[in-house]
């Protein structure tokens, strides 16, 4: 306790803080003996070590060394060793130089004046420098008065180091010493004269700072007389001048124009620090568009040329603040900002640049922005030697997402740019490019939300009414141009399965003309034609006809089991017949010679001799020498892609049927058509070029139907047979007696890694075959499937559903933007009461700063006013009381309670301490605290004396480094007047992780990528025993307690169902992502149970969120049951 008392007393006059937690090398007695040793053989190194030990013990309060003051003045100060002199001055700085009894300065200190005077006149400039530094820390007039003249003489020393130290000492004496103005009354005049003759920049800076704080009129006079030479001075001197200019503009607004010219001239300085400070000063002094544009331009130049990434991030934060307050002005510099992308390879900087640019896009600059982003895409691909690097791929994806946002924001002005980005489908950003193309198909309808739904429900082909008619015509033409470009130039170059799925969906839903449908069917047919070889292999009957029992029998196929042959034929009348027949021991099929000289085993023949595998029109079954990407992906067991291809083929064929019916109803020429069919009976079906592009015949429709069904059957055979590798000139025969037949080639079957087609994909493809068969009326189906098939054949439902999804996304984005504006303090979106006070910034007077970076940021960090206003919705301070924690009991002699104020990266503890006794005074009362977790106590609270019933507020700052739960514990120690010491243990303060988590939003692609990347997962089982809570209400409860945002669209959660699954997302103030997947169901007894899976990049946030869910769900049940 004595050590604590002594340490606290030392802190009142000491300016040093050194940690010392080791065992000292010398005792107090040994230190005194070593320092007083004046023999010729005395070891100076030993004295230096003893002085260091003395300082460490004294500064840490381990032992009081005030008794050695006389020994140090007598034996150490006169020493010729410079290190000993400096250590002695450190001791004089930290020791209590006042007499506690008499109240004046200690008598021993007067003996040190002669030594200090000699050191001020020492021939060595280093000795003069650290002596002047010591005197700058002294405030006692008795010690300073005899040394004023030597201090002033050092202003004329030949060394700039000594002159600079002399200026600092004079400034300290004049400002901080007792009656300092009386000691050096002419200090401002001396500094003014010193500035006229001084040439060293550092000394000039110190002198100007003193003149600025002590006599601003002289500083302004000097500044006006040297306006022309300021730009040639050093950077540190220019920074001090900027601070003066900023203050003078506030005090003398009539002269602001003159000062702004000086600031503008400093913008051309070679120092980055000066340019940065000039920009911030310029914006704080003026809100004119010219000043804002000038400052933002130089900010961007710094961003482009400065080598330090940390500085660039700070500059970007300033640009974000400028963008939020002066968006109309910042729109003119968006192109300059985008040019910094090529000079900044850091991904975080590029992200921020693109985020700022998106908010600055207008109808005037959107075309230039898109052109620059496209050039950046091409440039990033050509400049990178190792293009497959992950960072470059992420950058290209980010560029494409930015392009997507630009086009989505202004679709009518940027629609002609769409075709330029189709070439990037087979790129690292191919998925983002495909999503962009898909949304552009309906982007105009989404923008016209009030009209598009009715239009689609009535007739999607009709144009918009009145003023939107031309726009609708343009979007229809744009769709055709996009699909034509994809099908004719880029479809064969796509190599990603995900891109294929998106493009195939677009083809199936937006190919609504006969030429487009023909092109699409022929393109897909050409890509998948080599897969028809699998149609020559048998397939199990139960795998096709009894899909519900699929997967019950996992045994492989053999020749003795039943096999199915699906025989699709085109009759002479043009109709399609589809027959399913069952045979046994089908391994003995007929062998026939094909036109290319290869052999094939035929299992089924059509009525006219053209089997499924042998005689398709246009040579679909011919085996090409090279593999296509689509065929390769399907052969690699990508069954999801196979189902998408089948679905697309089905949509195209059904739409072809509808177009044929419309054509026949409009042109009722049945007799002419019959004659035409009789004339064309012997015409080869492959002569497609001779037909009119806008007309279609029944035969052509039937032929496409047969080809599509044939491809779907090949997908099923691939999924139900083991993979087979076939050479270019080989065909694979059926199994016969457990052996393989090889004809003019080699084939081999892989027995390992066999993945069988899943049930969902098989059902989907089976349904597509049924739909095409039902359209021709040749396949009987059960009555219960009729309604489902009718709904599936209504192709307009798909686009209506997609349009509704786009609308929901647009509404979610707008809601999130509104929330973000409210979080950023946007007054224009905040709803106030009619009787609320109106704050007019222009009436605040001279103290108003339109944009003062430093002062605003400092006030926000210290007071946390914004968060307090946001959290305290009721306005009565109730939320603040919820953060008060009682640390001691009411019966304790010292009552303590703490209010926890959470800032962005630290915690402020405001501890109220009350002396509850009526007749005792507590001395040396100290609050001792420690932390558990990623919390760090920044400073130690000082010691206080509390009288009876007196109270004291003690503050403590705690640094937070990560999003984890933490605990703060400690005790209060104090002394009574009788000399007794007491200690009171305090209650623990638990820091809640939820104070640092905020709801956030991201798209499905980002969520899935983070879910796959994050390695920490916490799985929490939840159960609610209450029966009067719906699944949606329970989901809202989970969102509330975890402060997460639901990413699942509201339309997907609506309706009555006993099962619910949703994705939740939140982000911490430290940039950490928290993902959650909720899967809950309602049991028969009405209770709810399920699982919440939490994933994060760090372990702490996953465990902490899991604990929150576990605790709050128990409280939820207890409240409901009561």
TABELCOR-V988618 format. One record per run of one state. SS is the DSSP state (hx for helix, st for strand, lp for the rest). FROM is the first residue (numbers start at 0). LEN is the number of residues. If there is no record, write none. Layout:
# TABELCOR-V988618
SS,FROM,LEN
SS,FROM,LEN
This chain:
# TABELCOR-V988618
lp,0,1
hx,1,12
lp,13,14
hx,27,8
lp,35,8
hx,43,16
lp,59,6
hx,65,10
lp,75,6
hx,81,13
lp,94,3
st,97,1
lp,98,6
st,104,1
lp,105,1
hx,106,14
lp,120,4
hx,124,11
lp,135,5
hx,140,16
lp,156,3
hx,159,17
lp,176,3
hx,179,4
lp,183,3
hx,186,11
lp,197,3
hx,200,14
lp,214,1
hx,215,10
lp,225,1
hx,226,6
lp,232,2
hx,234,17
lp,251,1
hx,252,14
lp,266,5
hx,271,14
lp,285,3
hx,288,17
lp,305,3
hx,308,17
lp,325,1
hx,326,17
lp,343,3
hx,346,13
lp,359,6
hx,365,18
lp,383,6
hx,389,20
lp,409,1
hx,410,16
lp,426,3
hx,429,11
lp,440,2
hx,442,5
lp,447,1
hx,448,10
lp,458,7
hx,465,28
lp,493,3
hx,496,14
lp,510,3
hx,513,23
lp,536,2
st,538,2
hx,540,5
lp,545,1
hx,546,3
lp,549,13
st,562,8
lp,570,5
st,575,8
lp,583,6
st,589,4
lp,593,5
st,598,4
lp,602,14
hx,616,3
lp,619,9
hx,628,7
lp,635,3
hx,638,28
lp,666,3
hx,669,10
lp,679,8
hx,687,3
lp,690,7
hx,697,23
lp,720,3
st,723,3
lp,726,5
st,731,1
lp,732,3
st,735,1
lp,736,2
st,738,1
lp,739,2
st,741,1
lp,742,4
st,746,3
lp,749,9
hx,758,18
lp,776,6
hx,782,11
lp,793,2
hx,795,28
lp,823,3
hx,826,3
lp,829,11
hx,840,3
lp,843,1
hx,844,3
lp,847,5
hx,852,11
lp,863,1
hx,864,7
lp,871,6
hx,877,4
lp,881,2
st,883,3
lp,886,7
st,893,9
lp,902,3
st,905,10
lp,915,6
st,921,11
lp,932,2
st,934,3
lp,937,6
st,943,3
lp,946,4
st,950,10
lp,960,5
st,965,10
lp,975,5
st,980,5
lp,985,3
st,988,3
lp,991,1
hx,992,4
st,996,3
lp,999,4
hx,1003,10
lp,1013,2
st,1015,9
lp,1024,6
hx,1030,12
lp,1042,2
st,1044,2
lp,1046,3
hx,1049,4
lp,1053,5
st,1058,10
lp,1068,4
st,1072,10
lp,1082,5
st,1087,9
lp,1096,2
hx,1098,23
lp,1121,1
